[in-house]
Amino acid sequence: MAPIFGPGVVEMALKGTRESACAECGAHVSKEAKFCSECGAEVSVGRVRTKKALLIGVALGVLILALFFSGSLSQVGGDAPVAPDFAAGEVLTGEEHSLSGHRGEWVLIDFSTSWCTTCQRMAPILDRYYQESKPDDVEFLTISNEGDDVESFQEFARENDAGWPHLIDPDSSIYVEYGVQGLPTFVLVDPEGKIRARAVGYMSSSAVERFVEDAKSEAKSEGSIFPLGL
């Protein structure tokens, strides 16, 4: 289970001006933001906290994340399994996308739904990584199994204004093929179509970056023949 972070925005007076900062990690947030793009905490107007209290909160958050991730991330060593191929329609355009269509690239598959609160917290974090830190040879695919509530997933995709395809798995066949049991589930597929890493639950933007880079580094150390772009 992902760690729970309390909501809140700290309004700090700095040199005569007021700046909004996340109550959980101290990162700057805009007034329009619903979730912090760094740690995923829900943003709401809260009481002013002292700098000391903020630092204590950040330290506790880091400790909780460390304990949580010790059991939630897994790198696939040895003979990496082949990722099942799939084809699904994009929720807003109807355009069909397949995993095999991305052969030669790394693909981060994000199994998420509109009703999953952790998925909602992860959306701005994934967007920030995609826009600012994602290597050129990595692509994203978000997949939902909300076949009976496509409108909600369409709204989810529009609200997050993501730059990558959001696909619908109407009969949950892709979810079953990939053994998805918790949300969000992340699966990293290498350019040869093999699963290199899996993760379940909340990740910060830095954790997402480590998740991808650690898997790419491990693949490179195994002497794989495909281009890694490192």
C-alpha positions as CSV (number, residue, x, y, z in Angstrom):
1,M,0.0,0.0,0.0
2,A,1.3,3.4,-0.9
3,P,2.2,5.8,1.9
4,I,-0.5,8.4,2.7
5,F,0.6,12.0,2.8
6,G,-1.5,14.7,4.4
7,P,-2.8,17.6,2.2
8,G,-1.7,21.2,2.6
9,V,0.0,24.2,1.1
10,V,2.4,26.2,3.2
11,E,2.2,29.9,2.7
12,M,5.6,31.2,3.7
13,A,6.6,34.9,4.0
14,L,9.9,35.3,2.4
15,K,11.6,38.8,2.2
16,G,8.2,40.6,2.2
17,T,6.6,38.3,-0.4
18,R,4.4,35.2,0.0
19,E,5.2,32.0,-1.9
20,S,3.3,28.7,-2.0
21,A,5.1,25.6,-1.1
22,C,4.0,22.0,-0.7
23,A,3.5,21.1,3.0
24,E,5.0,17.6,2.3
25,C,8.2,18.3,0.4
26,G,8.6,22.1,0.3
27,A,8.5,22.3,-3.5
28,H,6.9,25.4,-5.1
29,V,3.4,24.8,-6.4
30,S,1.1,27.0,-8.4
31,K,-2.3,28.2,-7.1
32,E,-4.1,26.2,-9.8
33,A,-2.3,22.9,-9.0
34,K,-4.3,20.1,-7.5
35,F,-1.3,17.9,-6.7
36,C,2.4,18.7,-6.1
37,S,4.4,17.7,-9.2
38,E,7.3,16.6,-7.0
39,C,5.8,14.4,-4.3
40,G,2.2,14.0,-5.4
41,A,0.7,15.4,-2.2
42,E,-2.8,16.9,-2.5
43,V,-2.7,20.7,-2.6
44,S,-5.1,22.6,-0.4
45,V,-4.9,25.8,1.6
46,G,-3.7,25.0,5.0
47,R,-2.1,26.5,8.1
48,V,1.3,28.2,8.1
49,R,4.1,25.8,9.2
50,T,7.5,26.8,10.5
51,K,10.6,25.9,8.5
52,K,11.6,23.5,11.3
53,A,8.2,21.7,11.1
54,L,8.5,21.5,7.3
55,L,11.9,19.9,7.5
56,I,10.7,17.4,10.0
57,G,7.8,16.5,7.7
58,V,10.1,16.1,4.7
59,A,12.5,13.8,6.7
60,L,9.6,11.6,7.8
61,G,8.3,11.5,4.3
62,V,11.7,10.4,3.0
63,L,11.8,7.7,5.6
64,I,8.4,6.4,4.8
65,L,9.2,6.3,1.1
66,A,12.4,4.4,1.7
67,L,10.5,1.8,3.7
68,F,7.8,1.6,1.1
69,F,10.0,1.2,-1.9
70,S,12.1,-1.5,-0.3
71,G,9.4,-3.9,-1.2
72,S,7.6,-2.3,-4.1
73,L,10.3,-2.1,-6.8
74,S,11.8,-5.0,-8.6
75,Q,14.4,-5.3,-11.4
76,V,14.0,-8.4,-13.6
77,G,17.4,-10.1,-13.7
78,G,18.6,-13.1,-15.6
79,D,16.6,-14.1,-18.6
80,A,14.1,-11.2,-18.8
81,P,10.6,-12.4,-19.9
82,V,9.2,-11.3,-23.2
83,A,6.5,-8.6,-22.8
84,P,3.1,-9.8,-24.2
85,D,2.3,-7.8,-27.3
86,F,-1.0,-5.9,-27.4
87,A,-3.0,-3.4,-29.4
88,A,-5.5,-0.9,-28.0
89,G,-7.3,2.3,-29.0
90,E,-6.3,5.7,-27.7
91,V,-9.2,7.0,-25.5
92,L,-9.4,10.5,-27.1
93,T,-8.5,9.8,-30.8
94,G,-9.4,6.2,-31.3
95,E,-6.0,5.6,-32.9
96,E,-4.7,2.1,-32.4
97,H,-1.3,1.7,-30.6
98,S,0.6,-1.5,-30.1
99,L,3.6,-2.5,-28.1
100,S,5.3,-4.0,-31.1
101,G,5.0,-0.7,-32.8
102,H,7.5,0.7,-30.3
103,R,10.2,-2.0,-31.0
104,G,13.6,-0.4,-30.8
105,E,12.5,2.0,-27.9
106,W,12.1,1.6,-24.2
107,V,8.5,1.7,-23.2
108,L,7.2,2.6,-19.8
109,I,3.7,1.1,-19.5
110,D,1.6,2.8,-16.8
111,F,-1.5,0.8,-15.7
112,S,-3.8,3.5,-14.2
113,T,-7.5,4.4,-13.9
114,S,-9.4,7.6,-13.3
115,W,-10.8,6.4,-10.0
116,C,-7.4,5.5,-8.5
117,T,-6.4,8.3,-6.1
118,T,-2.7,7.3,-6.3
119,C,-2.9,7.3,-10.1
120,Q,-4.3,10.9,-9.8
121,R,-1.3,11.9,-7.7
122,M,1.1,10.3,-10.1
123,A,-0.3,12.0,-13.2
124,P,1.5,15.4,-12.7
125,I,4.7,13.5,-11.6
126,L,4.7,11.4,-14.8
127,D,4.0,14.5,-16.8
128,R,6.9,16.4,-15.2
129,Y,9.3,13.5,-15.9
130,Y,8.0,13.1,-19.5
131,Q,8.4,16.8,-20.2
132,E,11.7,17.5,-18.4
133,S,13.7,14.4,-17.7
134,K,12.6,11.5,-20.0
135,P,15.4,10.2,-22.3
136,D,14.6,10.5,-26.0
137,D,14.6,6.7,-26.4
138,V,11.8,6.2,-23.8
139,E,8.1,6.3,-24.6
140,F,5.0,6.1,-22.4
141,L,1.8,4.2,-22.7
142,T,-1.0,4.6,-20.1
143,I,-3.6,1.8,-20.0
144,S,-6.9,1.7,-18.3
145,N,-9.4,-1.1,-18.1
146,E,-12.4,1.2,-17.6
147,G,-14.3,-0.2,-20.6
148,D,-17.6,0.5,-18.9
149,D,-16.7,4.1,-18.0
150,V,-14.7,5.4,-21.0
151,E,-16.0,9.0,-20.3
152,S,-14.3,9.1,-16.9
153,F,-10.9,8.0,-18.4
154,Q,-11.3,10.5,-21.2
155,E,-11.8,13.3,-18.7
156,F,-8.7,12.0,-16.8
157,A,-6.6,12.2,-20.0
158,R,-7.9,15.7,-20.8
159,E,-7.3,17.0,-17.3
160,N,-3.7,15.9,-17.3
161,D,-3.1,17.0,-20.9
162,A,-0.5,14.2,-21.2
163,G,1.7,14.1,-24.3
164,W,1.5,10.3,-24.7
165,P,-1.2,7.8,-25.6
166,H,-3.9,6.8,-23.0
167,L,-5.3,3.5,-24.1
168,I,-8.4,1.5,-23.2
169,D,-8.3,-2.2,-22.3
170,P,-12.1,-2.8,-22.4
171,D,-12.1,-6.5,-21.4
172,S,-9.0,-6.2,-19.0
173,S,-7.1,-8.7,-21.2
174,I,-3.9,-6.7,-21.1
175,Y,-4.2,-6.3,-17.4
176,V,-4.5,-10.1,-17.1
177,E,-1.6,-10.7,-19.4
178,Y,0.7,-8.5,-17.3
179,G,-0.6,-9.7,-14.0
180,V,-1.7,-6.3,-12.7
181,Q,-2.9,-6.6,-9.1
182,G,-2.4,-3.1,-7.8
183,L,-2.6,0.4,-9.1
184,P,-0.7,2.1,-10.5
185,T,1.5,-0.6,-11.9
186,F,4.5,0.3,-14.0
187,V,6.2,-2.1,-16.4
188,L,9.4,-1.1,-18.2
189,V,10.0,-2.9,-21.5
190,D,13.3,-2.7,-23.3
191,P,13.9,-2.2,-27.1
192,E,13.9,-6.0,-27.7
193,G,10.5,-6.3,-26.1
194,K,11.6,-7.8,-22.8
195,I,10.3,-6.8,-19.4
196,R,13.2,-5.2,-17.4
197,A,11.5,-3.8,-14.3
198,R,8.2,-3.5,-12.5
199,A,6.9,-1.2,-9.8
200,V,3.6,-0.9,-7.9
201,G,2.3,2.2,-6.2
202,Y,3.4,5.8,-5.7
203,M,6.8,7.1,-6.9
204,S,8.2,10.6,-6.8
205,S,9.6,12.1,-9.9
206,S,13.2,11.3,-8.8
207,A,12.1,7.7,-8.1
208,V,10.6,7.4,-11.6
209,E,13.9,8.6,-13.1
210,R,15.9,6.1,-11.0
211,F,13.5,3.3,-11.9
212,V,14.1,3.8,-15.6
213,E,17.9,4.5,-15.4
214,D,18.7,1.6,-13.1
215,A,16.9,-0.8,-15.4
216,K,18.8,0.6,-18.4
217,S,22.1,0.4,-16.6
218,E,21.5,-3.2,-15.6
219,A,20.6,-4.1,-19.2
220,K,23.8,-2.4,-20.5
221,S,25.9,-4.3,-18.0
222,E,24.5,-7.6,-19.3
223,G,25.9,-6.7,-22.7
224,S,22.6,-6.4,-24.6
225,I,23.0,-5.7,-28.3
226,F,20.3,-3.1,-28.6
227,P,21.0,0.7,-28.4
228,L,20.5,2.0,-24.9
229,G,20.9,5.7,-25.5
230,L,22.9,6.2,-22.3
